[in-house]
Amino acid sequence: MPGDPHKLAAVVFDWAGTVVDFGSQAPMGAFVELFASQGVAIDIAEARVPMGLPKWQHIQALGRLPRVADAWHGVHGRALTDGDVDRLYALFTPMNLAAVPRHAGLIEGVPALMQGLRARGLKIGSTTGYNRKIMAVLAPLCARQGFEPDNLVCAGDVAENRPAPLGMYRCFLDLAVWPARRVVKVDDTVPGLLEGRHADCWTVAVVASGNEMGLTLAQWTALSEPERAARRQAATARLREARPDFFVDTVADLPAVLDEIEARLAAGGRPRD
């Protein structure tokens, strides 16, 4: 039997940009370095465009951006192939591994949030576009700081990753939670939010600490309030593509959102009502 249908059962988090690595910095330099090693220059803004996808698909998507595709063809005399993506992915993983420890700080408020979720009796799940090899480095670093979810679904763990909902279905199984309306997905990218939306969960978009904002904590803190508002508006507009139910600056703002979701559940509400 399901638990109380009017109460939440679990919150499922993304990792980089959501609970760790403010601004999702770790993969960015690695993508730039990767394409530079093949004679193709890309910038950080281009590297961020497919963020949230598993990294193999991210590399493929970068190679299909019109400007990057033209540059690749100009250097290599042909379009990027899946075989090229396999080769680049093999090169990318150690580059990303080297960067991960430098950007492994939890986002402010995460340990207190975890304690609060446990006190509410909620299970804590997680999905990521990182593979198992990268998470074998990152997850222990986060655990020592206070983020240790009840499960972890990595790129490659299911037959089809984000934006498909299979990673969320794995969370349902791992955490033994249902129906989907008792679960919240928290993410900072469109593919990650769609992973939750396609599973019929509540979805919460993270704006300030996420990939769409793309700033370090120091850069975000240094902005004036009007600058923050303008950048927040631009990042929110991009995240609206996933039609999330709620927006927050960081996961530290999540408790009030969970209260509102439970109030809606108590009134018979569902995601996107």
VODRENPA-670687 format. One record per residue (C-alpha): chain; x, y negated, z negated; residue in one letter. Coordinates in Angstrom, 1 decimal, padded with zeros to 4 digits, always signed. Last residue first. Example, Ala and Ser with C-alpha at 12.3 -4.5 7.8 and 13.67 -1.06 7.14 Angstrom:
2
@chain->A	u->+013.7	v->+001.1	w->-007.1	resn->S
@chain->A	u->+012.3	v->+004.5	w->-007.8	resn->A
//
This chain:
273
@chain->A	u->-002.5	v->-021.8	w->+011.4	resn->D
@chain->A	u->+001.1	v->-021.2	w->+012.7	resn->R
@chain->A	u->+001.9	v->-018.5	w->+010.2	resn->P
@chain->A	u->-001.2	v->-017.2	w->+008.4	resn->R
@chain->A	u->-003.7	v->-018.8	w->+006.0	resn->G
@chain->A	u->-006.1	v->-017.0	w->+003.7	resn->G
@chain->A	u->-006.3	v->-019.7	w->+001.1	resn->A
@chain->A	u->-003.8	v->-017.9	w->-001.1	resn->A
@chain->A	u->-001.5	v->-017.5	w->+001.9	resn->L
@chain->A	u->-001.6	v->-021.3	w->+002.4	resn->R
@chain->A	u->-000.7	v->-021.9	w->-001.2	resn->A
@chain->A	u->+002.1	v->-019.3	w->-000.9	resn->E
@chain->A	u->+003.4	v->-021.2	w->+002.2	resn->I
@chain->A	u->+003.3	v->-024.5	w->+000.3	resn->E
@chain->A	u->+005.3	v->-023.0	w->-002.7	resn->D
@chain->A	u->+007.8	v->-021.5	w->-000.2	resn->L
@chain->A	u->+008.3	v->-024.9	w->+001.3	resn->V
@chain->A	u->+009.0	v->-026.5	w->-002.1	resn->A
@chain->A	u->+011.6	v->-023.8	w->-002.8	resn->P
@chain->A	u->+013.4	v->-024.3	w->+000.6	resn->L
@chain->A	u->+015.0	v->-027.7	w->+000.1	resn->D
@chain->A	u->+018.3	v->-026.2	w->-000.9	resn->A
@chain->A	u->+018.1	v->-024.3	w->+002.4	resn->V
@chain->A	u->+019.2	v->-027.5	w->+004.1	resn->T
@chain->A	u->+017.6	v->-030.4	w->+005.9	resn->D
@chain->A	u->+014.2	v->-028.6	w->+006.0	resn->V
@chain->A	u->+011.7	v->-028.1	w->+008.9	resn->F
@chain->A	u->+008.5	v->-026.0	w->+008.7	resn->F
@chain->A	u->+006.2	v->-023.8	w->+010.8	resn->D
@chain->A	u->+008.8	v->-023.4	w->+013.6	resn->P
@chain->A	u->+007.7	v->-024.0	w->+017.2	resn->R
@chain->A	u->+010.9	v->-022.5	w->+018.7	resn->A
@chain->A	u->+011.3	v->-025.3	w->+021.2	resn->E
@chain->A	u->+010.8	v->-027.6	w->+018.2	resn->R
@chain->A	u->+014.5	v->-026.9	w->+017.4	resn->L
@chain->A	u->+015.6	v->-029.4	w->+020.1	resn->R
@chain->A	u->+013.3	v->-032.1	w->+018.8	resn->A
@chain->A	u->+014.5	v->-031.5	w->+015.2	resn->T
@chain->A	u->+018.1	v->-032.0	w->+016.3	resn->A
@chain->A	u->+017.3	v->-035.4	w->+017.9	resn->A
@chain->A	u->+015.1	v->-036.6	w->+014.9	resn->Q
@chain->A	u->+017.8	v->-035.6	w->+012.4	resn->R
@chain->A	u->+020.4	v->-037.5	w->+014.4	resn->R
@chain->A	u->+018.3	v->-040.6	w->+014.3	resn->A
@chain->A	u->+017.4	v->-040.2	w->+010.7	resn->A
@chain->A	u->+021.0	v->-039.5	w->+009.7	resn->R
@chain->A	u->+022.2	v->-042.6	w->+011.5	resn->E
@chain->A	u->+019.5	v->-044.7	w->+009.8	resn->P
@chain->A	u->+020.6	v->-043.3	w->+006.4	resn->E
@chain->A	u->+024.2	v->-044.1	w->+007.0	resn->S
@chain->A	u->+026.5	v->-041.2	w->+008.0	resn->L
@chain->A	u->+029.5	v->-040.2	w->+005.8	resn->A
@chain->A	u->+027.7	v->-037.3	w->+004.2	resn->T
@chain->A	u->+027.0	v->-035.7	w->+007.5	resn->W
@chain->A	u->+030.6	v->-036.0	w->+008.6	resn->Q
@chain->A	u->+031.9	v->-034.6	w->+005.3	resn->A
@chain->A	u->+029.4	v->-031.7	w->+005.5	resn->L
@chain->A	u->+030.7	v->-030.9	w->+009.0	resn->T
@chain->A	u->+028.4	v->-031.9	w->+011.8	resn->L
@chain->A	u->+026.8	v->-029.7	w->+014.5	resn->G
@chain->A	u->+023.3	v->-031.1	w->+014.1	resn->M
@chain->A	u->+021.9	v->-028.4	w->+016.4	resn->E
@chain->A	u->+024.2	v->-025.8	w->+014.8	resn->N
@chain->A	u->+022.8	v->-026.3	w->+011.3	resn->G
@chain->A	u->+023.5	v->-028.1	w->+008.1	resn->S
@chain->A	u->+021.1	v->-031.0	w->+008.8	resn->A
@chain->A	u->+018.3	v->-029.1	w->+010.6	resn->V
@chain->A	u->+017.3	v->-025.8	w->+009.1	resn->V
@chain->A	u->+014.1	v->-024.5	w->+010.7	resn->A
@chain->A	u->+011.6	v->-022.5	w->+008.6	resn->V
@chain->A	u->+009.6	v->-019.7	w->+010.2	resn->T
@chain->A	u->+006.6	v->-017.8	w->+008.8	resn->W
@chain->A	u->+006.7	v->-014.3	w->+010.2	resn->C
@chain->A	u->+004.8	v->-013.0	w->+013.3	resn->D
@chain->A	u->+007.8	v->-010.9	w->+014.5	resn->A
@chain->A	u->+008.0	v->-013.0	w->+017.6	resn->H
@chain->A	u->+008.2	v->-016.1	w->+015.3	resn->R
@chain->A	u->+011.1	v->-014.6	w->+013.2	resn->G
@chain->A	u->+013.3	v->-013.8	w->+016.2	resn->E
@chain->A	u->+012.1	v->-017.1	w->+017.7	resn->L
@chain->A	u->+013.7	v->-018.9	w->+014.8	resn->L
@chain->A	u->+017.0	v->-017.1	w->+015.5	resn->G
@chain->A	u->+016.9	v->-017.8	w->+019.2	resn->P
@chain->A	u->+016.1	v->-021.5	w->+018.5	resn->V
@chain->A	u->+018.9	v->-022.0	w->+016.0	resn->T
@chain->A	u->+019.2	v->-023.1	w->+012.3	resn->D
@chain->A	u->+017.4	v->-020.2	w->+010.7	resn->D
@chain->A	u->+015.0	v->-019.2	w->+007.8	resn->V
@chain->A	u->+012.6	v->-016.3	w->+008.4	resn->K
@chain->A	u->+009.7	v->-016.0	w->+005.9	resn->V
@chain->A	u->+008.0	v->-012.7	w->+005.1	resn->V
@chain->A	u->+004.5	v->-012.1	w->+003.6	resn->R
@chain->A	u->+002.9	v->-012.9	w->+007.0	resn->R
@chain->A	u->+004.8	v->-009.9	w->+008.4	resn->A
@chain->A	u->+002.7	v->-007.3	w->+006.5	resn->P
@chain->A	u->+004.8	v->-005.8	w->+005.1	resn->W
@chain->A	u->+008.0	v->-005.2	w->+003.1	resn->V
@chain->A	u->+010.1	v->-002.1	w->+002.5	resn->A
@chain->A	u->+013.4	v->-004.1	w->+002.5	resn->L
@chain->A	u->+015.2	v->-002.0	w->+005.0	resn->D
@chain->A	u->+012.1	v->-001.3	w->+007.1	resn->L
@chain->A	u->+010.9	v->-004.9	w->+007.2	resn->F
@chain->A	u->+014.5	v->-006.0	w->+007.8	resn->C
@chain->A	u->+014.8	v->-003.7	w->+010.8	resn->R
@chain->A	u->+011.6	v->-005.2	w->+012.1	resn->Y
@chain->A	u->+013.3	v->-008.6	w->+011.8	resn->M
@chain->A	u->+016.2	v->-007.4	w->+013.8	resn->G
@chain->A	u->+013.8	v->-006.1	w->+016.4	resn->L
@chain->A	u->+012.0	v->-009.5	w->+016.9	resn->P
@chain->A	u->+013.5	v->-010.4	w->+020.3	resn->A
@chain->A	u->+015.2	v->-013.8	w->+020.4	resn->P
@chain->A	u->+017.5	v->-012.3	w->+019.3	resn->R
@chain->A	u->+018.7	v->-008.8	w->+019.6	resn->N
@chain->A	u->+017.6	v->-005.8	w->+021.6	resn->E
@chain->A	u->+018.6	v->-002.2	w->+020.9	resn->A
@chain->A	u->+019.3	v->-002.9	w->+017.2	resn->V
@chain->A	u->+022.5	v->-003.0	w->+015.2	resn->D
@chain->A	u->+024.5	v->-004.7	w->+018.0	resn->G
@chain->A	u->+024.4	v->-008.1	w->+016.5	resn->A
@chain->A	u->+024.2	v->-007.7	w->+012.8	resn->C
@chain->A	u->+021.3	v->-006.8	w->+010.4	resn->V
@chain->A	u->+022.3	v->-007.2	w->+006.7	resn->L
@chain->A	u->+020.3	v->-006.1	w->+003.7	resn->N
@chain->A	u->+019.6	v->-007.0	w->+000.1	resn->D
@chain->A	u->+021.4	v->-010.3	w->+000.3	resn->P
@chain->A	u->+024.6	v->-011.3	w->-001.5	resn->E
@chain->A	u->+025.1	v->-015.0	w->-001.6	resn->F
@chain->A	u->+026.8	v->-016.1	w->-004.9	resn->G
@chain->A	u->+030.3	v->-017.3	w->-004.1	resn->Q
@chain->A	u->+031.9	v->-013.8	w->-004.3	resn->R
@chain->A	u->+029.2	v->-012.5	w->-002.1	resn->A
@chain->A	u->+030.0	v->-015.1	w->+000.5	resn->C
@chain->A	u->+033.6	v->-014.0	w->+000.9	resn->L
@chain->A	u->+032.5	v->-010.4	w->+000.9	resn->P
@chain->A	u->+030.0	v->-011.1	w->+003.8	resn->A
@chain->A	u->+032.5	v->-013.0	w->+006.0	resn->L
@chain->A	u->+035.2	v->-010.4	w->+006.6	resn->V
@chain->A	u->+033.0	v->-007.3	w->+007.2	resn->A
@chain->A	u->+030.7	v->-009.7	w->+008.9	resn->M
@chain->A	u->+033.2	v->-010.2	w->+011.7	resn->I
@chain->A	u->+033.6	v->-006.5	w->+012.3	resn->K
@chain->A	u->+029.8	v->-005.9	w->+012.0	resn->R
@chain->A	u->+029.0	v->-008.4	w->+014.8	resn->N
@chain->A	u->+027.9	v->-012.0	w->+014.4	resn->Y
@chain->A	u->+024.5	v->-013.1	w->+015.7	resn->G
@chain->A	u->+023.1	v->-012.7	w->+012.2	resn->T
@chain->A	u->+020.2	v->-011.3	w->+010.2	resn->T
@chain->A	u->+019.6	v->-011.4	w->+006.5	resn->S
@chain->A	u->+017.2	v->-010.2	w->+003.8	resn->G
@chain->A	u->+016.4	v->-011.3	w->+000.3	resn->I
@chain->A	u->+013.6	v->-009.7	w->-001.7	resn->K
@chain->A	u->+011.4	v->-011.9	w->-003.7	resn->L
@chain->A	u->+010.5	v->-011.4	w->-007.3	resn->G
@chain->A	u->+010.2	v->-015.1	w->-008.1	resn->R
@chain->A	u->+013.2	v->-014.9	w->-010.3	resn->A
@chain->A	u->+015.2	v->-013.4	w->-007.5	resn->R
@chain->A	u->+014.2	v->-016.3	w->-005.3	resn->L
@chain->A	u->+015.4	v->-018.8	w->-007.9	resn->G
@chain->A	u->+018.7	v->-017.0	w->-008.4	resn->Q
@chain->A	u->+019.3	v->-017.1	w->-004.6	resn->M
@chain->A	u->+018.4	v->-020.8	w->-004.5	resn->L
@chain->A	u->+020.9	v->-021.5	w->-007.3	resn->A
@chain->A	u->+023.6	v->-019.8	w->-005.3	resn->P
@chain->A	u->+022.6	v->-021.6	w->-002.1	resn->V
@chain->A	u->+022.5	v->-025.1	w->-003.5	resn->G
@chain->A	u->+025.4	v->-026.5	w->-001.4	resn->E
@chain->A	u->+026.1	v->-024.5	w->+001.7	resn->I
@chain->A	u->+028.4	v->-021.6	w->+001.0	resn->L
@chain->A	u->+032.0	v->-022.0	w->+002.0	resn->G
@chain->A	u->+033.3	v->-019.6	w->+004.6	resn->A
@chain->A	u->+034.6	v->-022.0	w->+007.3	resn->H
@chain->A	u->+038.3	v->-021.3	w->+007.1	resn->R
@chain->A	u->+037.7	v->-017.6	w->+006.5	resn->P
@chain->A	u->+035.7	v->-017.4	w->+009.8	resn->V
@chain->A	u->+038.3	v->-018.9	w->+012.1	resn->A
@chain->A	u->+040.7	v->-015.9	w->+012.4	resn->A
@chain->A	u->+037.7	v->-013.5	w->+012.9	resn->L
@chain->A	u->+036.4	v->-015.7	w->+015.6	resn->N
@chain->A	u->+039.6	v->-015.4	w->+017.6	resn->M
@chain->A	u->+039.7	v->-011.7	w->+016.9	resn->P
@chain->A	u->+036.2	v->-011.3	w->+018.3	resn->T
@chain->A	u->+036.7	v->-013.5	w->+021.3	resn->F
@chain->A	u->+039.2	v->-011.4	w->+023.2	resn->L
@chain->A	u->+037.0	v->-008.3	w->+023.2	resn->A
@chain->A	u->+034.1	v->-010.5	w->+024.1	resn->Y
@chain->A	u->+036.0	v->-011.9	w->+027.0	resn->L
@chain->A	u->+036.7	v->-008.4	w->+028.5	resn->R
@chain->A	u->+033.1	v->-007.4	w->+028.1	resn->D
@chain->A	u->+031.9	v->-010.7	w->+029.6	resn->V
@chain->A	u->+034.2	v->-010.2	w->+032.5	resn->D
@chain->A	u->+032.7	v->-006.8	w->+033.1	resn->G
@chain->A	u->+029.3	v->-008.3	w->+032.9	resn->D
@chain->A	u->+030.3	v->-010.6	w->+035.7	resn->T
@chain->A	u->+031.2	v->-014.3	w->+035.9	resn->L
@chain->A	u->+030.6	v->-015.6	w->+039.4	resn->A
@chain->A	u->+033.3	v->-015.4	w->+042.0	resn->R
@chain->A	u->+036.5	v->-017.1	w->+043.3	resn->G
@chain->A	u->+038.2	v->-017.0	w->+039.9	resn->H
@chain->A	u->+039.1	v->-020.6	w->+039.3	resn->V
@chain->A	u->+036.4	v->-022.4	w->+041.3	resn->G
@chain->A	u->+033.8	v->-019.7	w->+040.4	resn->H
@chain->A	u->+034.5	v->-020.3	w->+036.7	resn->W
@chain->A	u->+034.2	v->-024.1	w->+037.2	resn->A
@chain->A	u->+030.9	v->-023.7	w->+039.0	resn->D
@chain->A	u->+029.6	v->-021.3	w->+036.4	resn->A
@chain->A	u->+030.7	v->-023.7	w->+033.6	resn->V
@chain->A	u->+028.8	v->-026.6	w->+035.3	resn->R
@chain->A	u->+025.7	v->-024.6	w->+035.9	resn->P
@chain->A	u->+025.6	v->-022.9	w->+032.5	resn->L
@chain->A	u->+025.7	v->-019.2	w->+033.4	resn->R
@chain->A	u->+029.2	v->-018.5	w->+031.9	resn->G
@chain->A	u->+028.0	v->-020.0	w->+028.6	resn->L
@chain->A	u->+025.0	v->-017.6	w->+028.7	resn->A
@chain->A	u->+027.3	v->-014.6	w->+029.1	resn->Q
@chain->A	u->+029.5	v->-015.7	w->+026.2	resn->I
@chain->A	u->+026.4	v->-016.1	w->+024.0	resn->H
@chain->A	u->+025.1	v->-012.7	w->+025.1	resn->Q
@chain->A	u->+028.3	v->-011.1	w->+023.8	resn->W
@chain->A	u->+028.1	v->-013.4	w->+020.7	resn->K
@chain->A	u->+024.6	v->-012.4	w->+019.7	resn->P
@chain->A	u->+022.4	v->-015.4	w->+020.4	resn->L
@chain->A	u->+022.0	v->-018.1	w->+017.8	resn->G
@chain->A	u->+024.1	v->-020.6	w->+019.6	resn->M
@chain->A	u->+023.4	v->-020.8	w->+023.4	resn->P
@chain->A	u->+024.1	v->-024.5	w->+023.7	resn->V
@chain->A	u->+026.8	v->-024.8	w->+021.1	resn->R
@chain->A	u->+029.7	v->-024.1	w->+023.4	resn->A
@chain->A	u->+028.6	v->-026.8	w->+025.8	resn->E
@chain->A	u->+028.7	v->-029.4	w->+023.0	resn->A
@chain->A	u->+032.1	v->-028.1	w->+021.9	resn->I
@chain->A	u->+033.6	v->-028.6	w->+025.3	resn->D
@chain->A	u->+034.4	v->-026.2	w->+028.1	resn->I
@chain->A	u->+037.6	v->-025.9	w->+030.2	resn->A
@chain->A	u->+038.0	v->-022.9	w->+032.4	resn->V
@chain->A	u->+041.5	v->-021.5	w->+033.0	resn->G
@chain->A	u->+040.7	v->-018.1	w->+031.5	resn->Q
@chain->A	u->+042.5	v->-018.9	w->+028.2	resn->S
@chain->A	u->+040.5	v->-022.2	w->+028.2	resn->A
@chain->A	u->+037.3	v->-020.1	w->+028.1	resn->F
@chain->A	u->+038.4	v->-018.3	w->+024.9	resn->L
@chain->A	u->+039.8	v->-021.4	w->+023.3	resn->E
@chain->A	u->+036.5	v->-023.3	w->+023.7	resn->V
@chain->A	u->+034.5	v->-020.3	w->+022.4	resn->F
@chain->A	u->+036.9	v->-019.9	w->+019.4	resn->A
@chain->A	u->+036.7	v->-023.6	w->+018.6	resn->G
@chain->A	u->+033.0	v->-023.3	w->+018.2	resn->M
@chain->A	u->+032.6	v->-020.0	w->+016.4	resn->P
@chain->A	u->+033.6	v->-021.2	w->+012.9	resn->A
@chain->A	u->+031.9	v->-024.6	w->+012.9	resn->Q
@chain->A	u->+028.3	v->-023.8	w->+012.1	resn->S
@chain->A	u->+027.5	v->-027.3	w->+010.9	resn->G
@chain->A	u->+027.9	v->-026.3	w->+007.2	resn->F
@chain->A	u->+029.6	v->-022.8	w->+007.2	resn->D
@chain->A	u->+027.3	v->-020.7	w->+005.0	resn->V
@chain->A	u->+023.6	v->-020.4	w->+004.1	resn->V
@chain->A	u->+022.0	v->-021.7	w->+007.3	resn->T
@chain->A	u->+024.7	v->-023.0	w->+009.6	resn->G
@chain->A	u->+026.3	v->-019.5	w->+009.8	resn->A
@chain->A	u->+024.2	v->-016.9	w->+008.0	resn->W
@chain->A	u->+020.5	v->-016.4	w->+009.1	resn->D
@chain->A	u->+018.2	v->-015.8	w->+006.2	resn->F
@chain->A	u->+015.2	v->-013.5	w->+005.6	resn->V
@chain->A	u->+012.9	v->-014.4	w->+002.7	resn->V
@chain->A	u->+010.8	v->-011.6	w->+001.2	resn->A
@chain->A	u->+007.5	v->-010.6	w->-000.4	resn->A
@chain->A	u->+005.4	v->-013.7	w->-000.3	resn->L
@chain->A	u->+002.1	v->-013.6	w->-002.2	resn->K
@chain->A	u->-001.5	v->-013.7	w->-000.9	resn->H
@chain->A	u->-001.3	v->-010.3	w->+000.6	resn->P
@chain->A	u->-000.5	v->-008.9	w->-002.9	resn->D
@chain->A	u->+001.8	v->-005.9	w->-002.2	resn->G
@chain->A	u->+001.2	v->-003.6	w->+000.7	resn->P
@chain->A	u->+000.0	v->+000.0	w->+000.0	resn->M
//
